[in-house]
Amino acid sequence: MTVHSTALVATDRPGRYGKQLVSHLSRRGGGQWSEADGSGWIDFGSGRAEVSSTDEGLALSIAADDPDLSRLEDVVGRHLVRFGARNELRVAWTRENGEPGTVQQNDDP
């Protein structure tokens, strides 16, 4: 069964982080970033992430097989937090049923 999860990451540089995230994570399964649209996608085999620049930040969406959703949230979120460590990015996922998903943030002092 396919399930969905979304997150909106507050940043004033969503295009930069979106491009970096798609470029890095698409090396294994595939993906593409469109500068013109400010959006892209990443294929994980067992799921797919959509990434979009918005005025509010970087919008993330994952559709995955149920057992893989938490893992893919963690993969996408961890990489994004690492790329944006200086800006202290935080990724908090929300599942399609309204329940909270995983959270990724830099906990280092």
C-alpha positions in Angstrom: 0.0 0.0 0.0 1.4 3.4 -1.0 1.4 6.1 1.7 2.3 9.8 1.6 4.1 12.2 3.8 4.9 16.0 3.4 7.2 18.6 5.0 7.7 22.3 4.5 11.3 23.3 5.4 11.6 27.0 6.3 14.6 28.5 4.3 15.3 31.6 2.3 17.3 29.4 -0.2 14.9 26.7 -1.2 16.1 26.4 -4.8 19.7 26.0 -3.8 18.9 23.2 -1.3 16.4 21.6 -3.6 18.9 21.3 -6.4 21.6 20.0 -4.1 19.3 17.4 -2.5 18.0 16.1 -5.9 21.5 16.0 -7.4 22.9 14.1 -4.4 20.1 11.6 -3.8 19.3 10.9 -7.5 22.8 9.3 -8.1 21.5 5.8 -7.3 17.9 5.6 -8.5 17.5 8.6 -10.7 16.0 12.0 -10.5 15.9 15.4 -12.1 15.9 19.1 -11.1 14.3 21.8 -13.2 15.8 25.3 -12.7 13.0 26.8 -14.7 10.3 25.3 -12.4 12.3 25.2 -9.2 11.2 21.7 -8.6 12.4 18.1 -9.1 12.0 14.5 -8.1 14.0 11.6 -6.8 13.3 7.9 -7.4 14.2 5.5 -4.6 12.7 2.3 -6.2 10.4 1.7 -3.3 9.2 5.3 -3.3 9.5 8.7 -4.9 10.2 12.2 -3.4 9.0 15.4 -5.0 10.9 18.6 -4.1 9.6 22.2 -4.9 10.8 25.7 -4.1 8.0 27.9 -2.7 7.9 31.4 -1.2 7.6 29.7 2.3 10.6 27.4 1.8 11.3 23.9 0.4 8.3 21.7 0.0 8.9 18.0 0.2 6.6 15.1 -0.5 7.2 11.4 -0.4 5.0 8.5 -1.8 6.3 5.1 -0.7 5.3 1.6 0.2 4.1 1.6 3.8 7.1 -0.1 5.4 9.6 2.2 3.7 8.0 5.6 4.4 9.9 6.3 7.7 13.2 5.3 6.2 12.7 7.5 3.2 11.6 10.4 5.4 14.9 9.9 7.3 17.1 9.7 4.2 15.7 12.9 2.6 15.5 14.8 5.9 19.0 13.8 7.2 20.7 14.8 3.9 18.8 18.1 3.8 19.7 19.0 7.4 23.3 18.1 6.7 23.4 20.4 3.6 21.8 23.2 5.6 23.7 22.7 8.9 24.8 26.4 9.0 21.1 27.5 8.7 19.9 25.0 11.2 17.3 23.4 8.9 14.6 21.3 10.5 12.5 18.8 8.7 9.2 17.7 10.4 7.1 15.2 8.3 3.3 14.9 8.5 1.6 11.8 7.2 -1.4 11.9 5.0 -3.6 10.8 7.9 -2.5 13.9 9.8 -0.2 12.0 12.2 3.3 13.2 12.7 6.1 11.5 10.9 9.8 11.6 11.7 11.8 14.7 12.5 15.3 15.5 11.4 17.4 18.3 12.9 20.9 19.1 13.9 21.2 18.2 17.6 24.9 18.9 17.8 25.7 21.7 20.2 
